[in-house]
Amino acid sequence: MKVHNRKKVENEADTQEVTNKQKRKKPFYKRMWFFIVLVILLLVGSTALTMPFVYDVQNFIIKVICTPRQVSTPTNYEDILNNTSVIRDISYNSSYENGNLDIISPKDNTEELPLLVYFHGGYYVGGDKSGSEPYCRTIANEGYIVANANYMLAPEAQYPAQAIQANEAIGFLVDVAETYHIDVDNIFIGGDSAGAHLTGQMGAFYTNMELQNSMGITPAVSASQLKGVVLLCGFYDFYNVRETHFPLLNDAMWMYTGVKIYENFVRANELNTIDNVTASYPNTYLLCGDKDPFHSQNLQMNERLEELEVSITAYLPTTVEGKLKHEFQSNFELPEAYTAMNLLLEFLLSAVAI
């Protein structure tokens, strides 16, 4: 009986040992994860020795996030499509890559019309003009030529490349004004997010001689030709934009300037729009929702323009139902987006009349 029990115990021990070995010896596909992780760590380590790895990862993430996908359209967009036409990917003869734009106009137009040059958002790192097309066509439908422009993205091109390209695009459109029925005495520039920052800076550039001298760019148009700027959900206080805690913005500004502590960038003063606006700044349409991290920057900009007695139409609404987040003006599921568009069209019309 005792022998039997001892054998039973021995058998049970052998069985347990086999079981333990089976547990220790995981299937091949599970063991492969160790090698995969090891390879990734080695790649990360080698990359980190030659370049800022986090910088490259954030660059990739921003470009993916900002790639246009399903873009919201107004309820009457089918009519807008039927009433407008677009000529895509026209080169504006830039000294940099990605210098192309789409010209959108009322269908079969032969009349000289005011021009809006529009710059898309995307941190200066991502995005594309295609994401702005429904918004631009909605404006064109009301009797405007809208040039929806691309520009070279960071970090492949850093500041001042984008400002140079904005000026190049405007200069090109003035040169081909007769071909596309553009009224060169009624020019507007506009944009959203980073495109709004670019627009805000260019508005100061065309109306501030000191900034022109600092940037070292020859203006393509005079201050009198520029009838207004359209600033949608942008940032304007470059030295304090870090305080907004806008996601990924710090990495984007690093890519844009080439300086990690971008407030120390040698040309940061040129990017600080709020200090470069003067009493000659163009008529301004300023928009931002209260749940946008840039809302405080827009309140500052509004206050500054009012101090200088610049003509301004500000729409800085407070959330009632749907949260008015970043870029709410292009989310046509919100009633505030239609209010914003109507105010914008009123602003353009009144500025042309001046």
ABEGO torsion letter per residue (X at the ends): XAAAAAAAAAAAAAAAAAAAAAAABBBAAAAAAAAAAAAAAAAAAAAAAABBAAAAAAAAAAAAAABBBBBBBBAAAAAAAAABBBBBGBBAGBABBGBBBBBBBBBGBABBBBBBBBBBBGGGABEBAAAAAAAAAAAAAAGBBBBBBBBBBOAABBOAAAAAAAAAAAAAAAAAAAAAGBBAABBBBBEBEAAAAAAAAAAAAAABAAAAAAAGBBBABBAAABAEBBBBGBBABAAAAAAAGBBGAAAAAAAAAGBABAAABAAAAAABAAAABBAABBBBBBBBBAABAAAAAAAAAAAAAAAAGBBBBBBBBBBABBBBBBGAAABAABAAAAAAAAAAAAAAAAAAAX
